[in-house]
Amino acid sequence: MGVHPGFLRATLKAMHLTGAGSLLAPFTRGVGVVLTLHHVRPEQPRDFSPNRILSITPDFLDRVIGFLLEAGYDIVRLDDLATRIEQGAGERPFACFTFDDGYRDNRDHALPVFERYGLPMAIYVTPEFAEGRGELWWLALEEAVRRLDVVEAGIDGRPQRLPAGTLREKEAAFDAIYWSLRAGPEREARDEVARLCAKSGYDPSVLSSALCMGWDELRELACHPLVTLGAHTLGHWALRKLADDEARRQIVESVRLIQAETGQPCRHFSFPYGDAASAGEREFAFAREAGLRTAVTTQKSLIQPHHRDHLNRLPRVSLNGDFQSLDHLRVLLTGLPFALLDRASRWVPSRGRLNPAASAASTR
């Protein structure tokens, strides 16, 4: 069972009010942070919006940048990230902003914020999204559940009939289906969502072109002096669930396509979902063999000195739509929550299934 967001919010608030994070920060802070983002857009989510954790507002992004600058952080481009890590602790910590998937709102609403400050950002591109044929199945699942009053789906290998007539029922149905699908083969998850979409009368094929930048837009963006493009596999696959040849191809071909389409080098990679069930030692080795300068996960931690030896598996910290608070960010940047989570994970054995509390927003 996962930890309720309200409990996490209260815990972060308590750390802030007691000053525990600040007290221990010299031991837990590390040398910098890589931030994970997805959507930046001004509109507020609808009542039923389980993927709202993937969205922050331009105003919150602006406040985060201002806070980091005031706190003495250097905002670095992705190309300089490895160098800063290899150099170790400096006089000033660093922060790097990274966006997964290649959403159009990154250009329309996030980039103007970075332009006002003259600071860099990085976007990890999924080529099949750019071509308008990708499967954003977590968003398609949300729309299917929104339209249905009863959801019939396979959960943990058993067919179940879930009520979805009220907001609370829809949220419970989405969570049950999503985490069950995440734990199994991804092709089966995508097929199950496609079936639910057909039953609800929704066509999910419109999502990629509606939400993601196409190649013409990305070619223009690749020439922007503040933007670095990286790769995010061909079709947003959990690589650990794929055979060797296909997992390797998803990395190598996504890099090749981005370079061919934009005319710019592609030296950086982001593992889709990025949790331990989606990327492990084999995948990290594939990224190293592909000659990539850096590869990032969604394993939650600040950058520590030992990461100079692990540039192909860097952790990140998610800017979560449910936690748009500078007080929360201030506590996270002390490193104390991640140190406590790491200590707790050593005492709690894994049961082989993803934990919603541990995976959270950044694993989409």
GIURGI-V381206 format. One record per residue. N is the residue number from 1. RES is the residue in one letter. PSI is psi in whole degrees, -180 to 180 (* if undefined). Layout:
BEGIN
((N	RES	PSI) (N	RES	PSI))
END
This chain:
BEGIN
((1	M	135) (2	G	165) (3	V	132) (4	H	139) (5	P	-34) (6	G	-38) (7	F	-42) (8	L	-42) (9	R	-43) (10	A	-38) (11	T	-45) (12	L	-40) (13	K	-41) (14	A	-41) (15	M	-39) (16	H	-47) (17	L	-35) (18	T	-17) (19	G	13) (20	A	-41) (21	G	-44) (22	S	-37) (23	L	-40) (24	L	-3) (25	A	-40) (26	P	-23) (27	F	-18) (28	T	-10) (29	R	-36) (30	G	-158) (31	V	-12) (32	G	-172) (33	V	141) (34	V	123) (35	L	138) (36	T	128) (37	L	159) (38	H	-82) (39	H	143) (40	V	114) (41	R	148) (42	P	-26) (43	E	148) (44	Q	145) (45	P	156) (46	R	171) (47	D	-49) (48	F	104) (49	S	70) (50	P	-20) (51	N	12) (52	R	-22) (53	I	-16) (54	L	-2) (55	S	135) (56	I	166) (57	T	157) (58	P	-35) (59	D	-43) (60	F	-41) (61	L	-44) (62	D	-44) (63	R	-35) (64	V	-46) (65	I	-46) (66	G	-41) (67	F	-46) (68	L	-41) (69	L	-43) (70	E	-32) (71	A	-1) (72	G	16) (73	Y	143) (74	D	127) (75	I	115) (76	V	153) (77	R	159) (78	L	-35) (79	D	-24) (80	D	-7) (81	L	-49) (82	A	-40) (83	T	-44) (84	R	-39) (85	I	-43) (86	E	-31) (87	Q	-20) (88	G	-163) (89	A	130) (90	G	-171) (91	E	-30) (92	R	139) (93	P	165) (94	F	159) (95	A	142) (96	C	127) (97	F	122) (98	T	138) (99	F	130) (100	D	145) (101	D	-35) (102	G	40) (103	Y	146) (104	R	-31) (105	D	-18) (106	N	-40) (107	R	-44) (108	D	-33) (109	H	-29) (110	A	-47) (111	L	-43) (112	P	-32) (113	V	-46) (114	F	-35) (115	E	-38) (116	R	-34) (117	Y	-14) (118	G	37) (119	L	157) (120	P	157) (121	M	160) (122	A	142) (123	I	125) (124	Y	120) (125	V	137) (126	T	105) (127	P	-40) (128	E	-28) (129	F	-42) (130	A	-28) (131	E	0) (132	G	19) (133	R	15) (134	G	165) (135	E	98) (136	L	72) (137	W	-28) (138	W	-32) (139	L	-37) (140	A	-39) (141	L	-42) (142	E	-46) (143	E	-38) (144	A	-45) (145	V	-36) (146	R	-37) (147	R	-20) (148	L	145) (149	D	-21) (150	V	131) (151	V	119) (152	E	114) (153	A	157) (154	G	123) (155	I	122) (156	D	37) (157	G	4) (158	R	135) (159	P	133) (160	Q	154) (161	R	110) (162	L	131) (163	P	144) (164	A	37) (165	G	-25) (166	T	168) (167	L	-45) (168	R	-39) (169	E	-40) (170	K	-42) (171	E	-41) (172	A	-41) (173	A	-45) (174	F	-49) (175	D	-44) (176	A	-45) (177	I	-46) (178	Y	-51) (179	W	-29) (180	S	-44) (181	L	-38) (182	R	-28) (183	A	-15) (184	G	-171) (185	P	134) (186	E	-32) (187	R	-39) (188	E	-37) (189	A	-45) (190	R	-38) (191	D	-40) (192	E	-42) (193	V	-39) (194	A	-39) (195	R	-43) (196	L	-37) (197	C	-43) (198	A	-40) (199	K	-33) (200	S	-8) (201	G	22) (202	Y	137) (203	D	104) (204	P	-8) (205	S	-14) (206	V	-15) (207	L	-46) (208	S	-53) (209	S	-29) (210	A	-34) (211	L	-26) (212	C	150) (213	M	140) (214	G	177) (215	W	-39) (216	D	-43) (217	E	-40) (218	L	-34) (219	R	-42) (220	E	-42) (221	L	-33) (222	A	-22) (223	C	-4) (224	H	133) (225	P	-18) (226	L	-3) (227	V	134) (228	T	133) (229	L	135) (230	G	-178) (231	A	155) (232	H	38) (233	T	170) (234	L	-41) (235	G	28) (236	H	59) (237	W	145) (238	A	102) (239	L	-31) (240	R	-19) (241	K	1) (242	L	157) (243	A	161) (244	D	-54) (245	D	-41) (246	E	-39) (247	A	-44) (248	R	-41) (249	R	-39) (250	Q	-34) (251	I	-57) (252	V	-45) (253	E	-33) (254	S	-41) (255	V	-46) (256	R	-44) (257	L	-42) (258	I	-41) (259	Q	-42) (260	A	-40) (261	E	-34) (262	T	-20) (263	G	12) (264	Q	150) (265	P	149) (266	C	109) (267	R	1) (268	H	153) (269	F	147) (270	S	127) (271	F	121) (272	P	141) (273	Y	-52) (274	G	3) (275	D	178) (276	A	-26) (277	A	-12) (278	S	-20) (279	A	128) (280	G	-157) (281	E	-42) (282	R	-45) (283	E	-37) (284	F	-39) (285	A	-40) (286	F	-41) (287	A	-40) (288	R	-43) (289	E	-29) (290	A	-4) (291	G	19) (292	L	143) (293	R	-42) (294	T	156) (295	A	134) (296	V	150) (297	T	-169) (298	T	16) (299	Q	132) (300	K	112) (301	S	158) (302	L	165) (303	I	125) (304	Q	163) (305	P	-34) (306	H	-13) (307	H	-9) (308	R	-24) (309	D	5) (310	H	49) (311	L	-12) (312	N	13) (313	R	45) (314	L	139) (315	P	163) (316	R	169) (317	V	127) (318	S	134) (319	L	103) (320	N	133) (321	G	-22) (322	D	-9) (323	F	55) (324	Q	72) (325	S	130) (326	L	-28) (327	D	-41) (328	H	-45) (329	L	-40) (330	R	-42) (331	V	-44) (332	L	-38) (333	L	-10) (334	T	-21) (335	G	-9) (336	L	-45) (337	P	-36) (338	F	-35) (339	A	-41) (340	L	-41) (341	L	-40) (342	D	-42) (343	R	-42) (344	A	-37) (345	S	-24) (346	R	-19) (347	W	-16) (348	V	110) (349	P	145) (350	S	141) (351	R	12) (352	G	9) (353	R	145) (354	L	140) (355	N	119) (356	P	-35) (357	A	-37) (358	A	-32) (359	S	-51) (360	A	-156) (361	A	-40) (362	S	-6) (363	T	0) (364	R	*))
END
